[in-house]
Amino acid sequence: MVYNRVTDEEVKAALIASNGRISEAAKALSLNRSHLHTRIKKSVELSEIRANARAMLFSDMSDLVENAVKTGYMTRAELDEEGKPTGGKIITALPETVRLDAAFKLMQMFKGDDGIVDKVEVDVKGTVPIDSWLKRNTIDIEEAKMDNE
């Protein structure tokens, strides 16, 4: 069979490099996706490697979203004409609606893990408009640039 020519070490490396995505790992190894999927299912070790790689990606992505929600800014690498990183960073301000939507989605992702429930009783003494709360809890763009340098 085709997948017998690839060692478990090569499969592990491909799973880690592809963040646990079987299609990408199979392409990197020149294997059929379904054969690689079957091989991973049969191996406890390979299944754990895939799960860990996916968990790391999930953690990285949730950290990125959390930072964007807290700061109001998204940082990305600056690319040259060929699409290669230049070493610089581009900081983009996020609209409040995007931040609120991201915060909601982040809470939904962690809902089962952290025991968050849909119904919460809250005793509120007074209200704060969302725009003033966001202004108090958002860092300045110049401050963000200095932190990233």
C-alpha positions in Angstrom: 0.0 0.0 0.0 1.1 3.6 -0.7 1.2 4.8 2.9 3.6 2.1 4.1 6.4 3.9 2.3 6.0 6.8 4.7 7.3 6.4 8.3 5.3 7.4 11.4 8.0 10.0 12.1 7.3 11.6 8.7 3.5 11.5 9.3 4.0 13.1 12.8 6.1 15.9 11.2 3.5 16.5 8.5 0.7 16.6 11.0 2.5 19.1 13.2 3.5 21.3 10.1 -0.2 21.2 8.9 -1.6 22.0 12.3 -3.3 18.6 12.3 -5.1 19.1 9.0 -5.1 15.7 7.3 -5.7 17.0 3.8 -2.6 19.2 4.0 -0.5 16.5 5.7 -1.5 14.0 3.0 -0.6 16.4 0.2 2.8 17.1 1.8 3.4 13.4 2.0 2.0 12.6 -1.5 -0.5 10.3 0.1 -4.2 9.7 -0.5 -6.2 11.6 2.2 -8.4 8.7 3.1 -5.4 6.3 3.5 -3.7 8.8 5.8 -6.9 9.3 7.8 -7.3 5.5 8.3 -3.6 5.2 9.3 -4.1 8.0 11.9 -7.3 6.4 13.3 -5.5 3.0 13.7 -2.6 4.6 15.7 -3.1 6.1 19.1 0.1 8.0 18.9 -0.7 9.6 15.6 -4.2 10.4 16.7 -2.7 12.2 19.8 -0.2 14.1 17.6 -3.1 15.3 15.4 -5.3 16.2 18.4 -2.4 18.1 20.0 -1.5 20.0 16.8 -5.2 21.0 16.4 -5.3 22.1 20.0 -2.2 24.3 19.6 -3.8 25.9 16.5 -7.0 26.5 18.4 -5.1 28.0 21.3 -3.1 30.3 19.0 -6.2 31.5 17.2 -8.2 32.1 20.4 -5.3 34.1 21.8 -5.2 36.2 18.6 -9.0 36.8 18.8 -8.8 37.6 22.5 -6.0 40.1 21.9 -8.1 41.8 19.1 -11.1 42.0 21.4 -9.2 43.4 24.3 -7.0 45.9 22.4 -9.2 46.8 19.4 -6.3 46.2 17.0 -5.2 43.3 14.8 -1.5 43.0 14.0 -0.2 41.2 10.9 3.1 40.8 9.2 4.0 43.2 6.5 4.6 41.5 3.1 6.6 42.5 0.1 5.5 42.3 -3.5 6.2 38.5 -3.6 4.2 37.9 -0.5 7.2 37.3 1.8 7.4 38.8 5.3 9.5 42.0 5.5 9.9 41.9 9.2 7.6 44.9 9.7 4.1 44.8 11.2 0.8 46.4 10.2 -1.6 47.4 12.9 -5.3 47.7 11.9 -8.0 49.2 14.1 -11.1 47.1 14.4 -14.6 48.5 14.4 -16.6 48.0 17.6 -19.1 45.7 15.9 -16.3 43.4 14.8 -14.9 43.3 18.3 -18.3 42.5 19.9 -18.9 39.8 17.3 -15.5 38.3 18.0 -16.0 38.5 21.7 -19.3 36.6 21.3 -17.8 33.9 19.1 -14.9 33.5 21.5 -17.3 33.0 24.4 -19.2 30.4 22.3 -15.9 28.5 21.6 -15.2 28.2 25.3 -18.8 27.7 26.4 -18.5 23.9 26.9 -14.9 23.9 28.3 -15.4 26.5 30.9 -18.9 25.7 32.1 -20.4 28.9 30.8 -24.2 28.7 30.6 -26.6 30.5 28.4 -28.6 32.0 31.3 -26.9 34.2 33.7 -28.5 36.4 36.4 -26.8 39.7 36.6 -27.6 42.4 39.2 -26.7 45.7 37.5 -26.7 49.0 39.4 -26.6 51.5 36.6 -25.5 51.1 33.0 -22.5 52.1 31.0 -22.9 52.8 27.2 -20.8 50.3 25.2 -18.9 53.0 23.3 -17.6 54.7 26.5 -16.7 51.3 28.0 -14.8 50.4 24.9 -12.9 53.7 24.9 -11.9 53.2 28.6 -10.8 49.6 27.8 -9.0 50.2 24.5 -5.3 51.0 24.1 -4.1 53.9 22.1 -2.8 53.1 18.5 0.5 54.8 19.2 0.9 52.8 22.4 0.2 49.6 20.5 2.8 50.5 17.9 5.4 51.2 20.6 4.6 47.8 22.2 5.0 46.0 18.9 8.4 47.5 18.1 
